[in-house]
Amino acid sequence: MINPEFLAALDGMAAKGVTKLTQLMRDKGKFIYIHDHKSGARAKKYNLVRHSGTVWSMLTVASELALPHVRHAMVWLFKNHFHIYGHEENFWFGKPQFCMGIEWHNHITLGANALALLAMAELQLRDPPEENPNPIVIRTINELMYGIASMYQPEADAFVHKWDITLVPIADLVSDYYVGEALFAVLHWQNVHRQINPIPDPLHEAIRSRMLQHMLKLAADNYGLEFQSHWMMYAVSYALLHWRLELSEAEQDVLLNYLVRLVTDVLDRTDYRKRNASTPIACRTEGMMAAMQIFLLPEINRDAKYDEFITRIMTHAEANILLQVGFVKPDGAIIRGGGAHGYNEVRIDYIQHSISSFKAFADIARRLQ
């Protein structure tokens, strides 16, 4: 049994991290993206993928603290970086009125689209309107999802990771994380959307069906094991938690076994700890805790061997957490760690991944008490 006081301390660190992120947000909604914790020196660079990922994390960790601030962050993003295209164009999933992409220096990346969709879906979930949803907001979020779907190429059964604003693919970027982010975001938004409007939507259904089939193909290929993808663990767990009724029992087993393999690889290959850096450790903790939501479902057939697996996951995750708290600063910042160069660097996504893992671990540990 994990000490309840320790779990309460993790809750406190997570909430303090959210508060720190609100302090790093400027009035117009843009974060101080990166700075040195000792000198305070700031870098000019920015990353829209991490901007939205941070917003999503803030909402899931402490929405009551985050809400007054994250609205500004998403308004800033859409005011300055949206790009509309595909007016009534025939895509593989149908003919949307428009698609939307998050644009940065005349290009659009799958990851920026995906985490913007994830953040907007979470914002609708955590901050529902008092009356009917704003149709303009819902349409905008749908257009962002259509933008993600437009980056999927059925003939290749693969996503374009980056293209310019004329929709010409750019081959200089293939991310280990974008696919998991995109699958998770699409499934999350559709789950939120059906709570807002339960009437079936043909475009949603076409996209969701293809995304689930693509996930099954990735499972067969063991996609993500090589780089221990926490975003794939999020995506697969979410599919099994919210969309399993659209999968056959055999397909559910394929995804469950894939999730077991993803987690087992983290347990077996622990070289990521040798970097002594906060985020690689935190991401693995996040992924394992997302998977635990599935492993603890009552319908999972648990035996002594399975219980040993659960114990092994929690022991490993607790060891990660004990390493992670060493990167937490009294003001709520999370430093990079790693080698001497940049050890005291603070970046918004370092905070994001650590606070998400703190909250998730504490929640799962309490369920097991």
Summary of the structure (lengths in Angstrom):
residues: 369
radius of gyration: 19.9
end to end distance: 6.2
largest distance: 56.7
contacts: 1243
relative contact order: 0.13
helix: 62%
strand: 10%
